[in-house]
């Protein structure tokens, strides 16, 4: 029997407990596949007494994550604590300095400090892997880093926050408001401890920034990303978008052009029959588009114990097999500092207005778009509403720049023909 791979696991929440449980439950299979046993030497968590669904026999308890990170008997430190600062950061840095390989599911940590950590790992000649950080059980990091390493990636996009997708699809199917479904999602335990990470688009943004780095060879740049959450999305917009053949999704999309790196995570309209458009509930989808490969769709569970723990095991088995892959698929020193592109490529826009229902109103609205150089593709007026003086008008523009749409909406406001705030949402033709 080959020498076991000795690991320490910090953080025994859903994922950490799942990793230890699966290592025990599937020990024979994992040993055969890894070529050696994977042995949990020590664990660390906040609460020692909690039942976690695995046996503590032969496992040492360690009260301090940073001291576990440099434990003399481990080769791999598994960080499942979470958070971009504090204990997780200190412990991962300590592990790398101590010459331990690191496996983590911590997207926030790597989205902010990933480049520095990848450099440190290379200097220390250790491996830092993070399959579980992006889209749970979907093997997208491996797909990009390994299988598609020979292709030039044109764009990466997808629905990478299950909670947001659950909220949006439930609003659509029940007709309930955002707050009602948000409360349901919280009761189901879907939301992160800080819900803003989910509904504010931050969690999905962290994941996209990590994928963009592998896809385009840039230093991970979460701060250069355009991020907007789903808090402002109403059932009315979901319904009206549906009428026009679209669904509203929290879409992450990253593209590299000569101008630089465009990264955005925001609510978008996507065609109902597109891959992001068909995703229901808490499922995730990631689409990788390569010059030679074309589109590759990866769809599955983006969270949960089984899927996310399995992703951690995949990284551990790679290390046990002796595979050493750079954190972002190439040497950290060869990753470039990309210029963030805010405006990005032209897209069509969905614009919802409440206009005064009186002679000439539509003409003035149309003129405001025309004067700003924005061409209207489709326009639909819905019947008068309760107040009897205003009507909802929905406009889908042709592709245009963010600047022009901004100018046209300013002109619409100045026309004096609208009441209530104007809603405008990008349409991504994916
Ligand atoms: N909170 C995330 C989601 C899972 O809802 O997809 C962990 O990243």
Boltz pocket constraint, residues with backbone or C-beta under 6 A from the ligand:
constraints:
  - pocket:
      binder: B
      contacts: [[A, 133], [A, 160], [A, 161], [A, 162], [A, 163], [A, 164], [A, 190], [A, 191], [A, 192], [A, 198], [A, 203], [A, 282], [A, 302], [A, 303]]
      max_distance: 6.0
